[in-house]
Amino acid sequence: MLYKKKTPLIAFLLPGFAMLLIFLYVPFVDNINNSFYNMKGFIELQKFIGLSNYKEMLQDAKLHTSLINSLKMMGLTVVFQVGIALLLAILVSNIKRGQQFFRTVYFFPIVISATAIGLLFNLFYNYKGGALNQLLQTFGKEPVNWMAATTAFVMIIIPTIWSYVGFYFVIILTGLFDISDEIYEAASIDGCTKAQAVIRITLPLLRGVLCTCITLAVTGALKVFDLPWVIAPQGAPGGITHFMGTYMYQIAFVNLNVDYGAAIAVAIVVLGVIVSLVINKILKPDANL
Amino acid sequence: MHKYKKFVALLIVSLMVFGSLSACGSGSKGTTEANTDAAETDQETTSGEATGVTSEKITLTTVSMMGGTDPNTERYQEVIDAFMEKYPNVTVEDSSQMSDQTWKAKVAAQFSVGDEPDVIQFFTDNNASEVLAADQFVTIDEIREVYPEYAAAIVDNAWKASANPDGVNRAVPTTGFWEGLFCNKDLFDKYELALPTDWDSFITAVKTFKENGIIPIAVSLNEVPHYWIEHLMLSAAGGEEFTSIPETAPESWIKGLEILKELYEMGAFPEDSQTITNDAAGELFKTKQAAMQLDGSWYAGGIDDQENTVVVAFPVVEGGQKGPNDIIGGLSSGFYITKKAWDDPLKRAAAVEFVMMNTSPEQIAIYWNGNGMATVELEAPADMTPLGLAGLELGNAATGTFAPTDARLIGEAYSSITTSTVDLVNGTKTAEEILNNALQINMDSQE
């Protein structure tokens, strides 16, 4: 009866839509407009400069670095975040005792604020007196500059990936529990080994869940900001550890070049759309097996 | 039943809509009473106390740089507590924070969108260019038309020094600052080194400390290279050229900035100076792992070892034009009242009273505590530490006090220099490129 009349439906949908319109779509369009002007401060449009900001993006080496870093991060999150989560979920689903314990332990890092994790790892990486160098010195080794140009990217990736493995672990584990035991029983009667069961039964039946996890991981990698910024503010050292989000933030809020920051924000959205389309094309999550 | 369900659905939707809109708009109740209150506040006030603070329940939003690890944080909080005790109907919502680039940008954004606080202690020079552009401050003259005794004790020189770039006074200054080279004297004594009052003894100290496993200079090139940029430029260029705003970077500025790269290549900075945070760099100095740190008067109060730490004027670089006792310093912050509070009859007197409590001679003496410059006439406290005395001596002996570069260049231009410091020491950008780019940005903003 309710759905015969559209008015109540529209009445309920309207407030949410109004919020999205005011706080998302209008600023989004405004931001695109801002990117075509030279801005003074955060509001004043000083001079129309057309595509000048977008042309600058083509020559901005630090932007290229941040784009490459973001793409690398996407690949690494798929392989390591989702990959490790899958491995852990398969292992945990096969144990009878302690399942709840492992679920809690692996999920726990999600609960910790990313800023707190970043500050913690900062203390680990400190050259003078950091936990890692103290450990090295205990074994008579020389301290290492963990955030040097050659190693900084890896040092940022490690906690970023580690902190979210638990999230995908729980999703995949839930997906595993939806697979009926009868299928495994029937397979084992037919002589299927554990490894074969994983490859021939588990992975194909987890396809939908894995596609969701990969999509979330990739889009999350594009948006990442808090951990890299806390560990290596302003893409330290020398901007080589910037990601798209951190570089956009630096340009807009540290360099106060608001219009160029607006252009980078537009580029991030475009990149996100392209990446989502590519993922959908490759994974075909709705295709019949 | 159908009509009842329709009624309930409409009620829920209305509640949701009103609920989401409830944060919008300002209260306008009690306008008639407020008008009467405003009339009552239009009377002469005595120094340190504005009469006629409303008895209505109001919230005063305040922001200052006296937050976090700033030595004046506690003293400022005491003023807030005393204010709220005196006026129990006034709730002060304070969101003070130590100043850094991110905070400055946040404040500028708040002013841009009309979310400014009622009272703010903020910069008065070009550091506040984005905020001043919002034109949300009442001028001192306007306030004095209603409260003639407003900030009456502030000396004339302080008013001159704390005028905004357009020459108008809007903020009441409390204390000024100096910048100098903090030295762990005990480390200098240990290696029988003279304090770095000239370039030769500075370089000798850097080399000796480096050889003996002490970090010569604590600095975060990534986060706060600001003081090194300014002092090297002043040291090379001298006061007059340093404080000019040329079209292209003078040779002296370029030469000064290039010395930063030379010092980096000498190993004068921490191994991780490109990634270390400013706080962590400060810890290196305070825990005697580093010998020197270039910072300002606000830093002195947070140093634990007040006995064995001194501060000296930055030395003159080879061929430099700076006088040996010329320093960077000045008055660049003060308490503003926003038009939002001034035009609100319920809040006006409260805002004025809050600023007057913070800027009374007694309170300025507390904030000053012998550190930096005071904006009223004060005597040095009797119980000053050796570091405090060294700071006072630095200020008193200064033959020239020059405002830092960010007082003259707009935020975007100055940020382009500070965020290029790591590129400079890595050799990916030259000093000339960095400085000329900054001057160009500054010029473009004037159009």
HADDOCK unambig.tbl for C-alpha pairs under 7 A between the chains (distance, minus, plus):
assign (segid A and resid 11 and name CA) (segid B and resid 13 and name CA) 6.75 0.50 0.50
assign (segid A and resid 12 and name CA) (segid B and resid 13 and name CA) 6.25 0.50 0.50
assign (segid A and resid 15 and name CA) (segid B and resid 17 and name CA) 6.22 0.50 0.50
assign (segid A and resid 41 and name CA) (segid B and resid 130 and name CA) 5.21 0.50 0.50
assign (segid A and resid 42 and name CA) (segid B and resid 109 and name CA) 6.21 0.50 0.50
assign (segid A and resid 42 and name CA) (segid B and resid 112 and name CA) 6.26 0.50 0.50
assign (segid A and resid 43 and name CA) (segid B and resid 112 and name CA) 6.09 0.50 0.50
assign (segid A and resid 127 and name CA) (segid B and resid 272 and name CA) 6.44 0.50 0.50
assign (segid A and resid 145 and name CA) (segid B and resid 272 and name CA) 6.38 0.50 0.50
assign (segid A and resid 147 and name CA) (segid B and resid 275 and name CA) 6.60 0.50 0.50
assign (segid A and resid 232 and name CA) (segid B and resid 275 and name CA) 6.43 0.50 0.50
assign (segid A and resid 236 and name CA) (segid B and resid 222 and name CA) 6.59 0.50 0.50
assign (segid A and resid 236 and name CA) (segid B and resid 274 and name CA) 6.42 0.50 0.50
assign (segid A and resid 236 and name CA) (segid B and resid 275 and name CA) 5.23 0.50 0.50
assign (segid A and resid 237 and name CA) (segid B and resid 274 and name CA) 5.19 0.50 0.50
assign (segid A and resid 237 and name CA) (segid B and resid 275 and name CA) 5.41 0.50 0.50
assign (segid A and resid 238 and name CA) (segid B and resid 422 and name CA) 5.25 0.50 0.50
assign (segid A and resid 238 and name CA) (segid B and resid 423 and name CA) 6.01 0.50 0.50
assign (segid A and resid 253 and name CA) (segid B and resid 102 and name CA) 6.37 0.50 0.50
assign (segid A and resid 253 and name CA) (segid B and resid 105 and name CA) 5.60 0.50 0.50
assign (segid A and resid 254 and name CA) (segid B and resid 101 and name CA) 5.81 0.50 0.50
assign (segid A and resid 254 and name CA) (segid B and resid 102 and name CA) 6.14 0.50 0.50
assign (segid A and resid 254 and name CA) (segid B and resid 415 and name CA) 6.83 0.50 0.50
assign (segid A and resid 255 and name CA) (segid B and resid 412 and name CA) 5.43 0.50 0.50
assign (segid A and resid 255 and name CA) (segid B and resid 415 and name CA) 4.99 0.50 0.50
assign (segid A and resid 255 and name CA) (segid B and resid 416 and name CA) 6.05 0.50 0.50
assign (segid A and resid 256 and name CA) (segid B and resid 411 and name CA) 6.67 0.50 0.50
assign (segid A and resid 256 and name CA) (segid B and resid 412 and name CA) 4.90 0.50 0.50
assign (segid A and resid 257 and name CA) (segid B and resid 412 and name CA) 6.09 0.50 0.50
